[in-house]
Amino acid sequence: MSTTSSRQPEPGDVRTSSKEPGTDNRRGKRPGLLLVALLGTQFMALLDTFIVSTAIPTLRTELGASGAGLQLVAAGYTIAYAVLLVTGARLGGLIGHRRAWIGGLALFTAASLACGLAADAGQLVGFRLVQGAGAALLIPQVLSLIQRNFVGEARARVLGAYSAVLALGAVCGLVVGGVLVSADLFGLTWRPVFLVNVPIGAALLLLGLRVLPRDHGDRSARGLDLPGLVLLAVAVCLLTVPLVLGHETGWPAWTWVGLATSAVVFGAFLAYESRLARRGGAPLIAPRVLRIPGMGRAALGIAVAMAVNAGFVFAAALHVQDGLGYAALRAGLLFAPTALAFGLVGLTWQRWPARLQPALVPAGFALAGLSTAVCGLLWRGGGGGGPLLLPALVGFGAGLAMAFSPVLAGALATVRPEGAPDASGLLVTVTQLGQVLGVAVFGTLFLSRRATVGAEGSAQGWWWCALALALVSVVGAAAHLVRERR
């Protein structure tokens, strides 16, 4: 994918190329193995976001965990992950992406082992927080290393594979978790859900030591922006904790105070970062990345796509398991066509005719919205959906890939190597926060509108949630069309 146009490329424009001056580093000697190591760790970390949900009933029985404890087991990983992502990206730029990747993977793998050996719910919550911290150090390096080691069309293909991994991780988490819990390997019940990461993490660590290119970080950097780090961590925590725990705790006053305070702290963070940059300091997120034309709109598009994806999977999984009575394994397999469609489109969209490229993002959001509305209608009466359900699920996955993959590729197309840590940290954080917001907002809507226990009551909650998902998708399409006309 290349262009001869002299205009300034803009993130989110699928016609842009990464072959801009100063954007490409040299190719690695073993790009295939390097890609396996990078996407393997991305997949494993994302898998862990969803796999634990299948073990929650068993954890309640065996560990005697309270409702709040179970919520923290499920959400602690996501909260630590979201809070520390930008910090992990900055550390990669300071100490070197290879060192940060190795350190993050080692911490994630060790924490997974500790989770599998935990003796009580308190220990498990603590180790899940450490696991999220390891992922926050590990995952931002994936996009940075892709940015530095793949060029031009190769980079576009790799970013398509990256998008496919994001989709597969969610569905495979449900499927693999269901298989492991149901199999009760060696009488370990829920523990293999965490222990499965240990051999995979060890193998990826050995592979990474061989194939990851050596780098020494930015020796001219003036250290980590600790005040900015504290402000950002507090702001993200104040946003994510109430959203994750609010519904289950009945939305007490502290959740609303936390959400309101998060906006104030985010404002303080932005003001501090601006002052630091004007004084010649080294802010946590470099202003040069935020000033790239269209980066803000690209980040918004990514957040909307990930929120719709996470909200759909969460609410639909609850409906088919709690409402329709599907087992965890059957529920996971139901969404496999969605993930496969997302992955296939993410890997191939660059090869589609050039005349179609400008319309991919708005058409993708529109297709996702239409497919969601169809799923809402098919499940509205409390039935299984019938023969039209499969094409609707496929359309949803394909539409989201059309909306997400080109925006991600365009957002990274004009970022120079020295800006890769900041860009990857920003975009991965936006991706993660989009997922948290999607689960919190649409999950809360589903649970609050679910009239009664059973298929019909669950179908009512799903119908309202599907309408909201479809509306947000249409807004995403309209926003991109307005930008294109301008």
The 8 nearest C-alpha neighbors of each residue, nearest first, counted from 0:
[[1, 152, 16, 349, 151, 2, 14, 155],
 [2, 0, 16, 15, 3, 14, 151, 18],
 [1, 3, 4, 16, 15, 14, 0, 5],
 [2, 4, 5, 1, 6, 16, 15, 14],
 [3, 5, 2, 6, 7, 8, 15, 1],
 [4, 6, 3, 7, 8, 2, 15, 19],
 [7, 5, 4, 8, 3, 9, 2, 15],
 [6, 8, 9, 5, 4, 292, 15, 413],
 [9, 7, 15, 6, 10, 413, 12, 16],
 [8, 10, 12, 293, 292, 11, 7, 409],
 [11, 9, 410, 409, 293, 12, 294, 297],
 [10, 12, 406, 409, 297, 410, 13, 9],
 [13, 11, 409, 14, 10, 9, 15, 406],
 [12, 14, 405, 15, 409, 356, 11, 357],
 [15, 13, 12, 16, 356, 2, 1, 357],
 [16, 14, 8, 13, 12, 409, 412, 2],
 [17, 15, 1, 18, 412, 0, 151, 2],
 [16, 18, 412, 151, 19, 413, 22, 150],
 [19, 17, 16, 151, 22, 20, 23, 150],
 [18, 20, 17, 22, 21, 413, 16, 23],
 [21, 19, 22, 18, 23, 415, 17, 413],
 [20, 22, 415, 23, 19, 416, 24, 18],
 [21, 23, 415, 416, 19, 20, 414, 17],
 [24, 22, 150, 21, 147, 25, 416, 18],
 [23, 25, 147, 148, 26, 22, 416, 149],
 [24, 26, 148, 27, 23, 147, 149, 150],
 [27, 25, 148, 149, 28, 24, 30, 150],
 [26, 28, 30, 29, 148, 25, 212, 149],
 [27, 29, 30, 26, 210, 212, 33, 31],
 [30, 28, 27, 31, 32, 33, 210, 26],
 [29, 31, 33, 27, 32, 34, 28, 26],
 [32, 30, 34, 33, 29, 35, 36, 28],
 [33, 31, 35, 34, 30, 29, 36, 210],
 [32, 34, 30, 36, 31, 35, 210, 29],
 [33, 35, 37, 31, 32, 36, 38, 30],
 [36, 34, 32, 33, 38, 39, 37, 31],
 [35, 37, 39, 33, 34, 203, 38, 207],
 [38, 36, 34, 39, 40, 141, 35, 33],
 [39, 37, 41, 40, 35, 36, 34, 42],
 [40, 38, 36, 42, 37, 41, 35, 43],
 [39, 41, 43, 42, 38, 37, 44, 36],
 [42, 40, 38, 44, 39, 43, 138, 45],
 [43, 41, 39, 45, 40, 168, 44, 164],
 [44, 42, 46, 40, 45, 41, 39, 47],
 [43, 45, 47, 41, 46, 42, 40, 134],
 [46, 44, 42, 48, 47, 168, 43, 41],
 [47, 45, 172, 168, 43, 48, 44, 49],
 [46, 48, 50, 45, 44, 49, 43, 51],
 [47, 49, 45, 46, 50, 77, 51, 44],
 [50, 48, 172, 47, 51, 46, 52, 169],
 [49, 51, 172, 176, 47, 173, 52, 46],
 [50, 52, 54, 53, 49, 73, 192, 47],
 [53, 51, 54, 55, 50, 49, 73, 173],
 [52, 54, 51, 176, 55, 177, 50, 327],
 [53, 55, 51, 57, 52, 189, 56, 58],
 [54, 56, 58, 57, 52, 53, 59, 51],
 [57, 55, 59, 58, 54, 60, 53, 52],
 [58, 56, 60, 59, 54, 55, 61, 189],
 [59, 57, 55, 61, 60, 56, 62, 54],
 [58, 60, 64, 63, 56, 57, 62, 61],
 [61, 59, 57, 58, 63, 62, 56, 64],
 [60, 62, 58, 63, 59, 57, 64, 56],
 [63, 61, 64, 58, 119, 59, 60, 120],
 [62, 64, 59, 60, 61, 65, 58, 120],
 [65, 63, 59, 62, 68, 120, 69, 66],
 [66, 64, 68, 67, 69, 63, 59, 120],
 [65, 67, 69, 68, 70, 64, 247, 59],
 [68, 66, 70, 65, 69, 71, 64, 248],
 [69, 67, 65, 71, 66, 70, 64, 72],
 [68, 70, 72, 66, 71, 67, 64, 65],
 [71, 69, 67, 73, 68, 72, 74, 66],
 [70, 72, 75, 74, 68, 73, 69, 124],
 [73, 71, 124, 69, 70, 75, 74, 68],
 [72, 74, 70, 71, 75, 69, 51, 52],
 [73, 75, 71, 77, 76, 72, 70, 78],
 [76, 74, 71, 78, 128, 77, 72, 127],
 [75, 77, 131, 127, 128, 79, 74, 78],
 [76, 78, 80, 74, 75, 79, 81, 131],
 [77, 79, 75, 81, 80, 76, 82, 74],
 [80, 78, 131, 82, 76, 81, 77, 132],
 [79, 81, 131, 135, 77, 78, 82, 83],
 [80, 82, 78, 84, 79, 83, 77, 431],
 [81, 83, 232, 79, 235, 80, 84, 78],
 [84, 82, 86, 135, 80, 81, 85, 87],
 [85, 83, 135, 87, 86, 81, 428, 82],
 [86, 84, 424, 88, 87, 83, 89, 425],
 [87, 85, 89, 83, 84, 88, 90, 228],
 [86, 88, 136, 84, 90, 85, 89, 135],
 [89, 87, 424, 85, 139, 420, 91, 86],
 [88, 90, 86, 92, 91, 87, 420, 85],
 [91, 89, 93, 87, 92, 88, 94, 86],
 [92, 90, 96, 95, 88, 99, 89, 93],
 [91, 93, 89, 216, 90, 95, 420, 94],
 [94, 92, 216, 90, 217, 91, 95, 89],
 [95, 93, 216, 91, 92, 90, 215, 98],
 [216, 96, 94, 215, 91, 214, 98, 92],
 [95, 97, 91, 99, 98, 140, 100, 92],
 [96, 98, 100, 99, 95, 101, 213, 211],
 [99, 97, 101, 95, 100, 96, 102, 94],
 [98, 100, 96, 102, 91, 97, 101, 103],
 [101, 99, 137, 97, 103, 98, 102, 96],
 [102, 100, 98, 104, 99, 103, 105, 97],
 [103, 101, 99, 105, 100, 104, 98, 106],
 [102, 104, 137, 133, 136, 106, 100, 105],
 [103, 105, 107, 101, 106, 102, 137, 108],
 [104, 106, 102, 108, 103, 107, 101, 109],
 [107, 105, 133, 103, 109, 104, 108, 110],
 [106, 108, 133, 130, 104, 110, 105, 109],
 [109, 107, 111, 105, 197, 110, 106, 200],
 [110, 108, 112, 106, 111, 107, 105, 113],
 [109, 111, 113, 130, 107, 112, 108, 126],
 [112, 110, 114, 108, 193, 109, 113, 194],
 [113, 111, 115, 109, 110, 114, 194, 197],
 [112, 114, 110, 116, 111, 115, 117, 109],
 [115, 113, 111, 117, 123, 116, 112, 126],
 [114, 116, 190, 112, 193, 194, 113, 117],
 [115, 117, 113, 114, 112, 118, 190, 194],
 [118, 116, 114, 123, 122, 115, 119, 113],
 [117, 119, 116, 122, 120, 123, 62, 121],
 [120, 118, 121, 122, 62, 117, 123, 64],
 [119, 121, 123, 122, 64, 62, 124, 68],
 [122, 120, 124, 123, 119, 125, 68, 118],
 [123, 121, 125, 124, 120, 119, 117, 126],
 [122, 124, 120, 126, 114, 121, 125, 117],
 [123, 125, 72, 127, 121, 122, 126, 71],
 [126, 124, 122, 128, 127, 123, 121, 129],
 [125, 127, 129, 123, 128, 124, 114, 110],
 [126, 128, 130, 124, 76, 129, 125, 75],
 [127, 129, 131, 76, 125, 126, 75, 130],
 [130, 128, 126, 132, 127, 131, 110, 133],
 [129, 131, 127, 107, 110, 133, 128, 132],
 [130, 132, 76, 80, 79, 134, 128, 133],
 [133, 131, 129, 135, 134, 130, 79, 80],
 [134, 132, 103, 107, 106, 130, 136, 131],
 [133, 135, 137, 131, 136, 132, 138, 107],
 [136, 134, 84, 80, 132, 133, 87, 83],
 [137, 135, 87, 103, 133, 134, 138, 99],
 [138, 136, 103, 100, 134, 135, 140, 104],
 [137, 139, 140, 141, 134, 135, 136, 41],
 [140, 138, 88, 141, 424, 423, 137, 142],
 [139, 141, 143, 138, 142, 96, 137, 144],
 [142, 140, 144, 139, 138, 143, 37, 145],
 [141, 143, 145, 144, 423, 140, 139, 146],
 [142, 144, 140, 146, 419, 145, 141, 420],
 [145, 143, 147, 146, 141, 142, 140, 148],
 [144, 146, 142, 148, 143, 147, 149, 141],
 [147, 145, 143, 144, 148, 142, 149, 419],
 [148, 146, 24, 144, 145, 416, 23, 149],
 [147, 149, 26, 145, 24, 27, 146, 144],
 [150, 148, 154, 145, 153, 26, 147, 146],
 [149, 151, 154, 153, 23, 152, 17, 148],
 [152, 150, 17, 18, 154, 153, 16, 155],
 [151, 153, 155, 0, 154, 156, 150, 1],
 [154, 152, 156, 155, 151, 150, 149, 157],
 [153, 155, 149, 150, 157, 152, 156, 151],
 [154, 156, 152, 158, 153, 157, 408, 159],
 [157, 155, 159, 153, 154, 158, 346, 152],
 [156, 158, 160, 154, 159, 155, 161, 153],
 [159, 157, 161, 155, 160, 156, 154, 162],
 [160, 158, 345, 346, 156, 162, 157, 161],
 [159, 161, 163, 157, 158, 162, 346, 164],
 [160, 162, 158, 164, 159, 163, 157, 165],
 [163, 161, 159, 165, 160, 164, 345, 404],
 [342, 162, 164, 160, 166, 161, 165, 345],
 [163, 165, 167, 161, 166, 162, 168, 42],
 [166, 164, 162, 163, 168, 167, 161, 169],
 [167, 165, 338, 163, 164, 168, 169, 341],
 [166, 168, 164, 338, 170, 169, 165, 171],
 [167, 169, 46, 171, 45, 165, 42, 166],
 [168, 170, 172, 167, 171, 166, 49, 46],
 [171, 169, 172, 173, 167, 168, 331, 335],
 [172, 170, 174, 168, 173, 169, 175, 167],
 [171, 173, 50, 46, 49, 169, 170, 175],
 [172, 174, 331, 176, 170, 171, 50, 175],
 [173, 175, 331, 171, 328, 177, 176, 172],
 [176, 174, 178, 172, 177, 171, 173, 179],
 [177, 175, 50, 179, 173, 178, 174, 53],
 [176, 178, 328, 327, 174, 175, 180, 179],
 [177, 179, 175, 181, 176, 180, 182, 174],
 [180, 178, 182, 176, 181, 177, 175, 192],
 [179, 181, 183, 177, 182, 189, 178, 188],
 [180, 182, 178, 179, 183, 177, 188, 176],
 [181, 183, 179, 184, 180, 178, 188, 177],
 [184, 182, 188, 186, 180, 181, 187, 185],
 [183, 185, 186, 182, 187, 188, 179, 191],
 [186, 184, 187, 183, 188, 182, 191, 190],
 [185, 187, 183, 184, 188, 182, 189, 190],
 [186, 188, 185, 190, 184, 183, 189, 191],
 [187, 189, 183, 186, 180, 190, 184, 191],
 [190, 188, 180, 54, 191, 192, 187, 57],
 [189, 191, 115, 192, 187, 193, 188, 194],
 [192, 190, 194, 193, 195, 189, 179, 187],
 [191, 193, 190, 189, 194, 195, 176, 179],
 [194, 192, 115, 191, 111, 195, 190, 196],
 [195, 193, 191, 196, 115, 197, 112, 192],
 [194, 196, 193, 191, 197, 192, 198, 199],
 [197, 195, 199, 194, 200, 198, 193, 111],
 [196, 198, 200, 108, 194, 199, 195, 201],
 [199, 197, 201, 200, 196, 202, 195, 194],
 [200, 198, 196, 202, 197, 201, 203, 195],
 [199, 201, 203, 197, 202, 198, 108, 196],
 [202, 200, 204, 198, 199, 203, 197, 205],
 [203, 201, 199, 205, 204, 200, 198, 206],
 [204, 202, 206, 200, 205, 201, 36, 207],
 [203, 205, 201, 207, 206, 202, 200, 208],
 [206, 204, 202, 208, 203, 207, 201, 209],
 [207, 205, 203, 209, 204, 208, 202, 210],
 [208, 206, 204, 210, 211, 209, 205, 36],
 [207, 209, 205, 206, 210, 211, 204, 101],
 [210, 208, 207, 206, 211, 205, 212, 204],
 [209, 211, 207, 33, 208, 212, 206, 29],
 [212, 210, 207, 208, 209, 97, 33, 213],
 [213, 211, 210, 214, 97, 27, 209, 148],
 [214, 212, 97, 211, 215, 95, 96, 98],
 [215, 213, 95, 216, 212, 97, 96, 98],
 [216, 214, 95, 94, 217, 213, 218, 93],
 [215, 217, 95, 94, 93, 92, 214, 218],
 [216, 218, 93, 219, 220, 92, 215, 94],
 [219, 217, 220, 216, 93, 215, 94, 221],
 [218, 220, 217, 221, 216, 93, 222, 281],
 [221, 219, 217, 218, 222, 93, 281, 223],
 [222, 220, 219, 281, 223, 280, 218, 224],
 [223, 221, 220, 224, 93, 281, 225, 219],
 [222, 224, 225, 221, 283, 89, 90, 281],
 [223, 225, 227, 283, 226, 282, 228, 222],
 [224, 226, 228, 227, 223, 229, 283, 222],
 [227, 225, 229, 228, 224, 230, 271, 231],
 [228, 226, 230, 224, 225, 229, 231, 283],
 [227, 229, 225, 231, 226, 230, 232, 224],
 [228, 230, 232, 226, 227, 231, 233, 225],
 [231, 229, 227, 233, 228, 232, 268, 234],
 [230, 232, 234, 228, 233, 229, 227, 235],
 [231, 233, 82, 229, 235, 234, 230, 236],
 [232, 234, 236, 230, 231, 235, 237, 229],
 [235, 233, 261, 231, 237, 264, 236, 232],
 [236, 234, 238, 232, 237, 82, 233, 239],
 [235, 237, 233, 239, 238, 234, 240, 232],
 [238, 236, 257, 261, 234, 235, 239, 240],
 [239, 237, 235, 258, 236, 261, 240, 241],
 [238, 240, 242, 236, 241, 237, 243, 235],
 [239, 241, 243, 242, 236, 237, 238, 244],
 [242, 240, 254, 245, 244, 243, 239, 238],
 [243, 241, 239, 439, 245, 240, 244, 238],
 [242, 244, 240, 241, 439, 245, 239, 74],
 [245, 243, 241, 242, 247, 246, 240, 248],
 [246, 244, 250, 241, 242, 248, 247, 243],
 [245, 247, 249, 248, 250, 244, 443, 243],
 [246, 248, 249, 245, 244, 250, 67, 66],
 [249, 247, 245, 246, 250, 244, 251, 67],
 [248, 250, 246, 247, 251, 245, 244, 254],
 [249, 251, 245, 246, 248, 254, 252, 255],
 [252, 250, 253, 249, 254, 248, 255, 245],
 [253, 251, 255, 254, 256, 250, 257, 249],
 [252, 254, 256, 255, 251, 257, 250, 241],
 [255, 253, 241, 257, 252, 256, 251, 250],
 [256, 254, 258, 257, 252, 253, 259, 251],
 [257, 255, 253, 259, 254, 258, 260, 252],
 [256, 258, 237, 260, 254, 255, 259, 253],
 [259, 257, 255, 261, 238, 260, 256, 237],
 [260, 258, 256, 261, 257, 262, 255, 263],
 [259, 261, 257, 263, 262, 258, 256, 264],
 [260, 262, 234, 264, 237, 258, 263, 259],
 [263, 261, 265, 260, 264, 259, 266, 258],
 [264, 262, 260, 266, 261, 265, 267, 259],
 [263, 265, 267, 261, 266, 234, 262, 268],
 [266, 264, 268, 262, 267, 263, 234, 261],
 [267, 265, 263, 269, 264, 268, 270, 262],
 [266, 268, 264, 270, 265, 269, 271, 263],
 [269, 267, 265, 271, 266, 270, 230, 264],
 [270, 268, 272, 266, 271, 267, 273, 265],
 [271, 269, 267, 273, 268, 272, 266, 274],
 [270, 272, 268, 274, 273, 269, 267, 275],
 [271, 273, 275, 269, 274, 282, 270, 268],
 [274, 272, 276, 270, 275, 271, 269, 277],
 [275, 273, 277, 271, 276, 272, 278, 270],
 [274, 276, 272, 280, 278, 273, 277, 271],
 [275, 277, 279, 273, 280, 278, 274, 282],
 [278, 276, 274, 279, 275, 273, 280, 272],
 [279, 277, 275, 276, 280, 274, 273, 281],
 [278, 280, 276, 277, 275, 281, 274, 282],
 [279, 281, 275, 276, 278, 282, 277, 221],
 [280, 282, 276, 221, 224, 283, 279, 275],
 [283, 281, 284, 272, 285, 224, 276, 275],
 [282, 284, 224, 227, 285, 281, 89, 228],
 [285, 283, 282, 421, 286, 288, 425, 85],
 [284, 286, 287, 282, 288, 283, 421, 289],
 [287, 285, 289, 288, 290, 284, 276, 273],
 [288, 286, 290, 285, 289, 291, 418, 284],
 [289, 287, 286, 290, 291, 285, 422, 418],
 [288, 290, 286, 287, 291, 294, 295, 285],
 [289, 291, 287, 288, 292, 286, 294, 293],
 [290, 292, 288, 289, 294, 293, 287, 9],
 [293, 291, 294, 9, 290, 10, 295, 8],
 [292, 294, 296, 10, 295, 9, 297, 291],
 [295, 293, 297, 296, 291, 10, 292, 298],
 [294, 296, 298, 297, 293, 299, 289, 292],
 [297, 295, 299, 293, 298, 294, 300, 11],
 [296, 298, 294, 300, 299, 11, 295, 10],
 [299, 297, 295, 301, 296, 300, 294, 302],
 [298, 300, 296, 302, 297, 301, 303, 295],
 [301, 299, 297, 303, 302, 298, 304, 296],
 [302, 300, 298, 304, 299, 303, 403, 305],
 [301, 303, 433, 299, 305, 300, 304, 430],
 [304, 302, 306, 300, 301, 305, 307, 299],
 [305, 303, 301, 307, 306, 302, 403, 308],
 [304, 306, 308, 433, 302, 434, 307, 303],
 [307, 305, 437, 433, 434, 303, 309, 308],
 [308, 306, 310, 304, 305, 309, 311, 437],
 [307, 309, 305, 311, 306, 310, 304, 312],
 [310, 308, 434, 306, 312, 437, 311, 307],
 [311, 309, 437, 438, 307, 441, 313, 308],
 [310, 312, 308, 314, 309, 313, 315, 307],
 [313, 311, 309, 315, 310, 314, 316, 308],
 [314, 312, 310, 316, 311, 315, 309, 438],
 [315, 313, 317, 311, 316, 442, 312, 310],
 [314, 316, 318, 312, 317, 313, 311, 319],
 [317, 315, 313, 319, 318, 314, 312, 320],
 [318, 316, 314, 320, 315, 321, 319, 313],
 [319, 317, 322, 315, 316, 321, 320, 457],
 [318, 320, 323, 316, 322, 325, 317, 321],
 [321, 319, 325, 324, 317, 318, 323, 322],
 [320, 322, 324, 318, 317, 319, 323, 453],
 [323, 321, 454, 453, 318, 457, 319, 324],
 [322, 324, 319, 454, 320, 325, 321, 318],
 [323, 325, 320, 321, 322, 319, 326, 454],
 [326, 324, 320, 319, 323, 330, 329, 327],
 [325, 327, 329, 328, 330, 320, 324, 177],
 [328, 326, 330, 177, 329, 331, 325, 53],
 [329, 327, 177, 174, 331, 330, 326, 332],
 [328, 330, 332, 326, 331, 327, 325, 333],
 [331, 329, 333, 327, 328, 332, 325, 326],
 [330, 332, 174, 173, 328, 333, 329, 334],
 [331, 333, 335, 329, 334, 330, 328, 174],
 [332, 334, 330, 331, 335, 329, 336, 337],
 [335, 333, 337, 332, 336, 331, 170, 338],
 [334, 336, 332, 338, 337, 333, 339, 170],
 [337, 335, 339, 338, 334, 393, 340, 392],
 [338, 336, 396, 393, 392, 334, 340, 335],
 [339, 337, 341, 166, 335, 167, 340, 336],
 [338, 340, 336, 342, 341, 337, 343, 335],
 [341, 339, 397, 343, 396, 337, 342, 338],
 [342, 340, 396, 397, 400, 338, 339, 344],
 [163, 341, 343, 345, 339, 340, 344, 338],
 [344, 342, 340, 346, 345, 341, 339, 347],
 [343, 345, 347, 346, 341, 348, 342, 400],
 [346, 344, 159, 342, 343, 400, 163, 347],
 [345, 347, 159, 343, 344, 160, 342, 156],
 [346, 348, 344, 349, 350, 345, 343, 351],
 [349, 347, 351, 350, 344, 345, 346, 401],
 [350, 348, 347, 351, 0, 155, 156, 346],
 [351, 349, 348, 347, 352, 353, 0, 346],
 [350, 352, 348, 349, 353, 355, 347, 356],
 [353, 351, 354, 355, 350, 356, 349, 348],
 [352, 354, 356, 355, 351, 357, 14, 350],
 [353, 355, 352, 356, 357, 358, 351, 359],
 [354, 356, 353, 352, 358, 357, 359, 351],
 [355, 357, 353, 359, 358, 354, 13, 14],
 [358, 356, 359, 355, 13, 354, 12, 14],
 [359, 357, 356, 355, 360, 362, 361, 354],
 [360, 358, 362, 356, 401, 357, 363, 361],
 [359, 361, 402, 363, 362, 401, 358, 364],
 [362, 360, 476, 364, 363, 359, 358, 479],
 [363, 361, 365, 359, 360, 364, 358, 366],
 [364, 362, 398, 401, 402, 360, 366, 361],
 [363, 365, 476, 472, 367, 361, 366, 362],
 [364, 366, 362, 368, 363, 367, 473, 476],
 [367, 365, 398, 369, 363, 368, 364, 362],
 [368, 366, 395, 398, 364, 370, 365, 369],
 [369, 367, 469, 472, 365, 371, 366, 370],
 [368, 370, 366, 372, 371, 367, 365, 373],
 [371, 369, 391, 373, 367, 395, 372, 368],
 [370, 372, 374, 368, 373, 369, 469, 465],
 [371, 373, 375, 369, 374, 370, 465, 469],
 [372, 374, 370, 376, 375, 371, 377, 369],
 [375, 373, 371, 377, 372, 376, 378, 370],
 [374, 376, 372, 462, 465, 373, 378, 377],
 [375, 377, 379, 373, 374, 378, 372, 462],
 [378, 376, 384, 374, 375, 379, 373, 388],
 [379, 377, 384, 375, 381, 376, 380, 382],
 [380, 378, 458, 376, 381, 377, 462, 375],
 [379, 381, 378, 382, 458, 455, 377, 376],
 [380, 382, 455, 454, 458, 378, 379, 383],
 [383, 381, 384, 380, 378, 379, 454, 377],
 [382, 384, 385, 378, 381, 323, 377, 388],
 [383, 385, 377, 378, 388, 382, 386, 387],
 [384, 386, 387, 388, 383, 377, 382, 389],
 [387, 385, 388, 389, 384, 390, 383, 391],
 [388, 386, 389, 385, 390, 391, 384, 377],
 [387, 389, 391, 384, 386, 390, 385, 392],
 [388, 390, 392, 391, 387, 393, 386, 336],
 [391, 389, 393, 392, 388, 387, 394, 386],
 [390, 392, 370, 394, 388, 389, 393, 395],
 [391, 393, 395, 389, 337, 394, 390, 388],
 [394, 392, 337, 390, 396, 395, 391, 336],
 [395, 393, 391, 397, 392, 396, 370, 398],
 [394, 396, 367, 392, 370, 398, 393, 397],
 [397, 395, 337, 341, 340, 393, 399, 398],
 [396, 398, 341, 340, 394, 400, 395, 399],
 [399, 397, 363, 367, 366, 401, 395, 400],
 [398, 400, 402, 396, 401, 397, 363, 367],
 [399, 401, 341, 403, 397, 402, 398, 345],
 [402, 400, 363, 398, 399, 359, 360, 403],
 [403, 401, 360, 363, 399, 400, 364, 404],
 [402, 404, 400, 406, 401, 405, 399, 301],
 [403, 405, 407, 406, 400, 345, 162, 401],
 [406, 404, 408, 13, 407, 403, 409, 11],
 [407, 405, 11, 409, 403, 404, 408, 297],
 [408, 406, 410, 404, 409, 405, 403, 411],
 [409, 407, 405, 411, 410, 406, 412, 404],
 [408, 410, 10, 11, 412, 406, 12, 411],
 [10, 409, 411, 407, 408, 11, 412, 406],
 [412, 410, 414, 409, 408, 413, 407, 10],
 [413, 411, 17, 409, 16, 410, 414, 408],
 [412, 414, 411, 17, 415, 19, 22, 8],
 [415, 413, 411, 412, 418, 22, 419, 416],
 [414, 416, 22, 418, 417, 21, 413, 419],
 [417, 415, 419, 418, 22, 147, 414, 23],
 [416, 418, 415, 419, 420, 414, 92, 421],
 [419, 417, 416, 415, 421, 420, 414, 422],
 [418, 420, 416, 143, 422, 421, 417, 423],
 [421, 419, 88, 423, 422, 92, 143, 418],
 [420, 422, 424, 418, 419, 423, 284, 425],
 [423, 421, 419, 425, 424, 420, 426, 418],
 [422, 424, 426, 420, 425, 142, 421, 139],
 [423, 425, 85, 88, 421, 427, 422, 139],
 [424, 426, 422, 428, 423, 427, 421, 429],
 [427, 425, 429, 423, 428, 424, 430, 422],
 [426, 428, 430, 424, 429, 425, 423, 431],
 [429, 427, 431, 425, 430, 426, 84, 424],
 [428, 430, 426, 432, 427, 431, 302, 433],
 [431, 429, 427, 433, 428, 302, 432, 426],
 [432, 430, 428, 434, 433, 429, 427, 81],
 [431, 433, 435, 429, 434, 430, 428, 436],
 [434, 432, 302, 306, 430, 436, 305, 431],
 [433, 435, 306, 437, 431, 309, 432, 305],
 [436, 434, 432, 438, 437, 433, 439, 431],
 [435, 437, 439, 433, 434, 438, 440, 432],
 [438, 436, 306, 310, 434, 309, 440, 435],
 [439, 437, 310, 442, 435, 436, 441, 309],
 [438, 440, 436, 442, 242, 437, 243, 443],
 [439, 441, 443, 437, 442, 436, 438, 444],
 [442, 440, 444, 310, 443, 438, 437, 439],
 [443, 441, 438, 445, 439, 444, 440, 314],
 [442, 444, 446, 440, 441, 445, 439, 447],
 [445, 443, 441, 447, 442, 446, 448, 464],
 [444, 446, 460, 442, 448, 464, 443, 447],
 [447, 445, 443, 449, 448, 444, 442, 460],
 [446, 448, 444, 445, 449, 443, 460, 450],
 [449, 447, 460, 445, 446, 450, 444, 459],
 [450, 448, 460, 457, 446, 456, 447, 459],
 [449, 451, 456, 448, 459, 457, 460, 452],
 [452, 450, 456, 449, 453, 457, 455, 454],
 [451, 453, 456, 457, 322, 454, 450, 449],
 [454, 452, 322, 456, 455, 457, 451, 321],
 [453, 455, 322, 381, 457, 323, 456, 458],
 [456, 454, 381, 458, 457, 453, 380, 459],
 [455, 457, 451, 450, 459, 449, 458, 453],
 [456, 458, 449, 322, 460, 454, 459, 455],
 [459, 457, 461, 455, 379, 381, 456, 460],
 [460, 458, 462, 456, 457, 461, 449, 379],
 [459, 461, 449, 448, 445, 457, 458, 462],
 [460, 462, 458, 464, 459, 463, 445, 465],
 [463, 461, 375, 465, 459, 464, 460, 379],
 [464, 462, 466, 465, 460, 461, 467, 459],
 [463, 465, 461, 467, 445, 466, 462, 444],
 [466, 464, 468, 462, 375, 467, 463, 371],
 [465, 467, 469, 463, 464, 468, 372, 470],
 [466, 468, 470, 464, 465, 469, 471, 463],
 [469, 467, 465, 471, 470, 466, 307, 464],
 [468, 470, 368, 472, 466, 467, 471, 371],
 [469, 471, 467, 473, 472, 468, 466, 474],
 [470, 472, 474, 468, 473, 469, 475, 467],
 [473, 471, 368, 475, 469, 364, 470, 474],
 [472, 474, 476, 470, 475, 471, 365, 368],
 [475, 473, 471, 477, 472, 476, 478, 470],
 [476, 474, 472, 478, 473, 477, 364, 471],
 [477, 475, 361, 473, 364, 479, 474, 478],
 [476, 478, 474, 480, 479, 475, 473, 481],
 [479, 477, 475, 481, 480, 476, 474, 482],
 [478, 480, 482, 476, 481, 477, 361, 483],
 [479, 481, 483, 477, 482, 478, 476, 484],
 [482, 480, 478, 484, 479, 483, 477, 485],
 [481, 483, 479, 485, 480, 484, 478, 477],
 [484, 482, 480, 485, 481, 479, 357, 478],
 [485, 483, 481, 482, 480, 479, 478, 477],
 [484, 482, 483, 481, 480, 479, 478, 293]]
